[in-house]
Amino acid sequence: MKSNHHSYILKLTGIACLLLFVGAPVNSAPAQQKVLKLTQIHNFMGGFEIFIADDAIRMQSTSHLGFTLVSRAPEWKITVFRKDDKTFYCESLQELENTGLVSDFLFTRKERMVDPDHFRLSTMKVGNFNIDRLTSTESTIKALKLRPYGPPQIERILYSVYKYPTNGGIPIAFTSAHFSSDYISGIPNKGRTEKFLDTTKIVTVMVSPSTFLPPAGLKKARSLREVVVGNSGRTETEDARVFWER
């Protein structure tokens, strides 16, 4: 009986992931929905276009990595896919939070929230949007309040991918001084200020609900990080791949 029950649970899990590719019936969804679009640059992963809806998110790499991440309510399953390799991988939001998209060896996970006693709070504009700016002697953090743009899962996904402070909102920029040498290259970075994350544009746009779904005809990869790196990225040396996979 236990074996049959376990098989039933596994089937349900597989169906839940498959439903991400099927989507809702065409007649039940609006033709277009208004979403927030951010153009961002991450110091390690490069450029991104981020689409944020009240029930979904799409993070599309626009530079060397070339993957796309989508997730939507109510399950908030994480699906990362590539059009060039035609591969995908699906996992839970909790799994993404535990491991991130890439190894912590490649770039360190920073504190999610900052101590307000150590920062000066001010506000600024990026386009037509009000941004909270927190400044200390070492760091500047900019964030857009989640509401009315998205639910808490959006912040959880963005922090898991970027690993930089969100202060509970949508991360807009993060600049900080280095406290030690670069772990991989050994470059003496201590005291040097770096822009880890920046946003060049924030607008609202109309998109199809299919924006938040992976395309059909993809093959499941062995791991999420295999999709993130892609076939071309796996031509690196074995030592470099160890950093990606850990």
Protein Blocks (a to p, Z undefined) as FASTA:
>chain_A
ZZmmmmmmmmmmmmmmmmmmnopafklpcfbdcddddddddfklopadddddfkbccddd
fblnopacddddfklpacdddfklopacdddfklmmmnombdfklpccddfbdcfklpcc
ddddehjaccdddddfkbccddddfblkbcfklmmmmmmmnopafkhpacfbdcdddfbd
cfklopafehpacdfbdcfbdcdddddfklmpccehiacdfbfklmmnommlmmpcfklm
mmmmZZ
